[in-house]
């Protein structure tokens, strides 16, 4: 009986620790922060985003979850805190495709794979004044993801996403 309780407690501990380091947790923890722009695209709006470019149409066509968040990161402490949180998320079964560190400044592209398919893409940037992340969940061609990262297509998507929501969604205010 005691052995069963110890195993149950260990499992509960590991599950609680792993869920803390997730996109859901990060998104929900920061979406109500001051001066944050947070976008979680519902399925019916993914068709609008796919109109940004043919590359985006190819990528967004398989997307199940798309989120973008832009947040202030104006102090070294805040930047370090955000960098650690993202490192904790990407440290869980993500593969870093690209990383550039310049003191506290970060530019990271990470993917999570299952067999020959990319299942999740996380692009994180922080220039020590502002930070952002772009997150995709779906089934993606690894060659296409690599090509898009190389050609800065994810930057274009971030800009297009904010513009699309500002133009087509009444009541959304971004700072």
N, C-alpha and C positions, 0 to 999 in steps of 0.2 A: 504494500500500500504506500509506504513512504517513497519507494522507488518511483512509483507511478506519479506521485505528487511532484517529486523533483523533476521528472521528465516534463510534466505539464508546465511547471514554472519556467523551466529553461526554454521551452517552445514559445511560451508567452513573451518571455524577455526578447528572444530573437525576432519574433514577429513585430513587437513594438519598436525595436531598434531599427529594423529595416523599413518600416512604414514612415519613420521620421524623416528618412533621407529619400524623399520622393518629390516628384514634380508637383503632385497634388498638395502635399504639405507645404512646400515652398510657396506655391501660388496662393494657397488659402491664407498663409501666414502674412503675406505681403500685399495682397490685392487691396486692402483697405488702408495701407500706409499713405501718409501725406505725399502729394505730388506724384502719385503712381498712375501710370496708364496701364490697364490690364484688359486684355482682349482674349476671350475664349470663344472661338468661332463655332457656332452651332452647325450641324450637318447641312441644313438648308442653305446656309450662307457660303458654304465652301465653293459652290458654283460661281459666285461672284468673284472670289479670289482666283479661281482658275482662269479667269479672263485677263489676268495681268500679262501673261505671256504664254507661248506654247509650252515652255519648260515648266511653268507653274501648273498648267493644265495637266501635264503628264504626272507631276508630283502630287498635286492636290487630289487627283482622281482616286487615289488609294488611301487618303488620309481619313482617319477615324477621329482624331483629336488634334486640334491646332490651337496653340496658345502663344500669346506674345505679351511680354511685360517689360515696361520701361520704368526705371526707378532712380531716384536721386542717390548718389553715393559720394557725398561731398566731404566726408571726413575719412581719414586713414582708418579709423576704428570701424566705421560702417563698411568701407570697402573690404577690409580684412574679413569682417564677419560674413559678408555676402560671398566673397571668394571661397571661404571655408565651407559654406553651405553648398555651393555648387560643386566643389571638390568632393564633398560627401555624397552628393547625388551621383555624380559621374564615376565615383569610385566603386559603385555597385553594378558590376557587369557591363559597364560602358567601355568602349574602346575609343581612345582619343585619336581622332583623325588629324587634328591640327591643334597646336597650342603655342601661343606666344605670350611670354611673361616679360613685363618691363616694370620692375619693382612691384607695385600693387596693381598695375594695369594688367588686364587679362583679355585674351581672345582665345576662346576654346570652342572647337567643334568636336562633339562626341556622338558616337552611335552605339546602339545596342543591336546585336545581330542574333538571328536564329537561323541556323544552317546557312543558306546562301541568300538570305533576305535581310535587309535592314528593317528593324521593327520600330526603332525610335531614333530620332535625331534631336540633339540639343545644341543650340548655338548660344554661347554666353559671351558677352562683351562687357567690359568695365574699364572706363578711362580715368577712374579716380574722381570723376565728377558725376557721371551718369553710368548706369548699368542697364543691361537689357538681356533678355533671353527669348529665343524663338524655339518652340518645341513642336515636334510632329510625332504622332503615333499612327502607324499604319503598316503597309507592306511596300517597301521601296527597293528599287534596283540599286545595288551598291555602286555600280559604274556611274549611274546617273547622279547619285548623291555626291560622289567624288568629283564629277565634272562640275556640278553646281557649286560645290565648295571652292573649287579652283577658280571658277569664273565669277565669284562673288554674287551668285544668283540669290543667295539667302539674304544678303543685304538689300537687294532690290525688293525681295518679298516683304521684308520688314517695313520698308518705306511705303510700298504699295498697300500693305495691309492697313497701316494707319490712315493713309489717304482714302482708301475705300470705305473705312468705317466713318471717317469724318464727313465724307460726302454723302453717304447713303443711310446713315443711322441717325435719326433725330435724337437729340438729347444726350449724345455722347460728347463729353468734354475731355480733351486731352491737353495736358500741360507740357 
